[in-house]
Amino acid sequence: MAFEGYSLYPPLTVHENIAFALKASKLSQSVVDEKVANIAKLLEIEDIMGRYPSSISGGQQQRASLGRALIRDADLHLLDEPMGQLEPQLCALLRGRIKHFIKERGLTAILVTHDQTEANALADRIAVMEGGVLQQFDTLQMIKERPCQSVYRHLCRRATDERVFRRHFRYQ
């Protein structure tokens, strides 16, 4: 699980936080170090592996928390706003990497997000909820073609209208 609130262990370094789940699996230290290094590279946090959570930024903490979640061989990964504190450019880069990482390993993940771009980029299927009630669960294509909820229908149209506007009208 990767939480919006990071949930890192303060007395452990970033490396130790990410490796924590692997310690119980009785893997050799060299295998643990290799897996941690791969996750650090994926999330671009190699330079902070020896630091403690209190000495790194919120975005770095969020990536460390995400790394701790993704390193586990779990049947299901729950990712709650995993990129909410990251800069847009870094989000765009990590979205592609994380999607590839999840698909390559055949992982199943539930992503909780309020960011439509993030949901569209990462999800195979999207659940649209309002007030804690599931409104629609389908592929992005079907949700765009046949949105069942008036609020989401408005958002889909607005996003399409904005793309059409940008395509046809260039700022001078």
C-alpha positions as CSV (number, residue, x, y, z in Angstrom):
1,M,0.0,0.0,0.0
2,A,1.1,3.5,-0.8
3,F,-0.7,6.1,1.2
4,E,-1.2,9.8,0.5
5,G,0.4,10.4,4.0
6,Y,3.6,8.5,3.1
7,S,3.7,6.2,6.3
8,L,7.5,6.0,6.3
9,Y,9.4,4.8,9.4
10,P,11.2,7.9,10.8
11,P,14.2,6.0,12.3
12,L,15.0,4.2,9.0
13,T,16.7,5.6,6.0
14,V,14.9,5.7,2.6
15,H,16.8,2.5,1.6
16,E,15.8,0.7,4.8
17,N,12.1,1.9,4.4
18,I,11.9,0.5,0.9
19,A,13.7,-2.7,1.8
20,F,11.6,-3.3,5.0
21,A,9.0,-5.6,3.4
22,L,11.8,-7.7,1.8
23,K,13.5,-8.3,5.2
24,A,10.8,-10.7,6.3
25,S,11.0,-12.6,3.0
26,K,14.4,-13.9,3.9
27,L,16.0,-12.9,0.6
28,S,19.8,-12.5,0.6
29,Q,21.1,-8.9,1.2
30,S,22.4,-8.7,-2.3
31,V,19.0,-9.5,-3.8
32,V,17.3,-7.0,-1.5
33,D,19.9,-4.3,-2.5
34,E,19.4,-5.0,-6.2
35,K,15.6,-4.8,-5.9
36,V,15.8,-1.6,-3.9
37,A,18.3,-0.1,-6.4
38,N,15.9,-0.9,-9.3
39,I,13.0,0.8,-7.5
40,A,15.1,3.8,-6.6
41,K,16.1,4.2,-10.3
42,L,12.5,3.8,-11.4
43,L,11.4,6.6,-9.1
44,E,14.5,8.7,-9.5
45,I,15.4,8.7,-5.8
46,E,18.9,7.1,-6.0
47,D,20.5,10.2,-4.5
48,I,18.4,10.1,-1.2
49,M,18.7,6.4,-0.3
50,G,20.9,7.1,2.7
51,R,18.8,9.9,4.1
52,Y,16.0,9.9,6.7
53,P,12.4,10.8,5.9
54,S,12.6,14.0,8.0
55,S,15.4,15.3,5.8
56,I,13.8,14.9,2.4
57,S,11.0,16.8,0.6
58,G,7.3,15.7,0.6
59,G,7.6,14.6,-3.0
60,Q,10.7,12.5,-2.2
61,Q,8.8,11.0,0.8
62,Q,5.9,10.2,-1.5
63,R,8.2,8.4,-4.0
64,A,9.9,6.5,-1.2
65,S,6.5,5.4,0.1
66,L,5.5,4.3,-3.4
67,G,8.8,2.4,-3.8
68,R,8.1,0.6,-0.5
69,A,4.7,-0.5,-1.9
70,L,5.9,-1.5,-5.4
71,I,8.8,-3.5,-4.2
72,R,6.6,-6.2,-2.6
73,D,5.4,-9.2,-4.5
74,A,1.8,-8.8,-3.5
75,D,-1.4,-10.0,-5.2
76,L,-2.9,-6.5,-5.0
77,H,-1.3,-3.1,-4.6
78,L,-3.4,-0.2,-3.3
79,L,-2.0,3.2,-4.3
80,D,-3.8,6.1,-2.7
81,E,-2.9,9.4,-4.5
82,P,0.6,8.1,-5.1
83,M,1.7,11.1,-7.1
84,G,-0.3,13.9,-5.5
85,Q,2.7,15.8,-4.2
86,L,4.9,15.6,-7.3
87,E,5.6,18.3,-9.8
88,P,3.7,17.9,-13.1
89,Q,6.8,17.0,-15.2
90,L,7.9,14.3,-12.8
91,C,4.3,13.0,-12.6
92,A,4.2,12.6,-16.4
93,L,7.5,10.8,-16.4
94,L,6.6,8.4,-13.5
95,R,3.2,7.6,-14.9
96,G,4.7,5.9,-17.9
97,R,7.3,4.1,-15.9
98,I,4.9,2.9,-13.2
99,K,2.4,1.7,-15.8
100,H,5.2,-0.2,-17.6
101,F,6.5,-1.6,-14.2
102,I,3.0,-2.9,-13.3
103,K,2.3,-4.4,-16.7
104,E,5.7,-6.0,-17.0
105,R,5.4,-7.8,-13.7
106,G,1.7,-8.7,-14.2
107,L,0.7,-6.8,-11.0
108,T,-2.8,-5.8,-10.0
109,A,-3.2,-2.3,-8.6
110,I,-6.0,-0.1,-7.4
111,L,-5.2,3.5,-7.9
112,V,-7.2,6.1,-5.9
113,T,-6.9,9.5,-7.5
114,H,-8.8,12.7,-8.1
115,D,-6.5,13.5,-11.1
116,Q,-8.3,12.6,-14.3
117,T,-5.1,12.7,-16.3
118,E,-3.4,10.2,-13.9
119,A,-6.4,7.9,-14.0
120,N,-6.5,8.0,-17.8
121,A,-2.8,7.3,-18.1
122,L,-2.5,4.5,-15.6
123,A,-5.8,2.7,-15.6
124,D,-7.1,-0.2,-17.7
125,R,-10.5,0.3,-16.1
126,I,-11.9,3.3,-14.2
127,A,-14.3,3.4,-11.3
128,V,-16.2,6.7,-11.1
129,M,-17.5,7.4,-7.6
130,E,-19.5,10.1,-6.1
131,G,-20.3,10.4,-2.4
132,G,-18.8,7.0,-1.8
133,V,-21.2,5.3,-4.3
134,L,-19.9,3.6,-7.4
135,Q,-21.4,5.3,-10.4
136,Q,-19.6,3.6,-13.3
137,F,-16.9,1.0,-13.7
138,D,-15.6,0.5,-17.2
139,T,-12.8,1.2,-19.7
140,L,-11.8,4.8,-20.3
141,Q,-13.2,4.5,-23.9
142,M,-16.6,3.3,-22.7
143,I,-16.8,6.0,-20.0
144,K,-16.1,8.7,-22.5
145,E,-18.6,7.2,-25.0
146,R,-21.3,6.4,-22.6
147,P,-20.8,8.2,-19.3
148,C,-23.7,7.3,-16.9
149,Q,-23.4,10.2,-14.5
150,S,-24.2,13.7,-15.5
151,V,-21.3,15.3,-13.5
152,Y,-18.8,13.0,-15.2
153,R,-20.4,13.5,-18.6
154,H,-19.9,17.2,-18.1
155,L,-16.2,16.7,-17.2
156,C,-15.6,14.5,-20.3
157,R,-17.3,17.1,-22.6
158,R,-15.3,19.9,-21.0
159,A,-12.0,18.1,-21.4
160,T,-12.9,17.3,-25.1
161,D,-14.0,21.0,-25.6
162,E,-10.7,22.2,-24.2
163,R,-8.6,20.0,-26.5
164,V,-10.7,21.1,-29.5
165,F,-10.3,24.7,-28.5
166,R,-6.5,24.4,-28.1
167,R,-6.3,22.5,-31.5
168,H,-8.2,25.1,-33.4
169,F,-7.2,28.4,-31.7
170,R,-3.5,29.2,-31.2
171,Y,-2.5,32.0,-28.9
172,Q,-0.7,34.8,-30.7
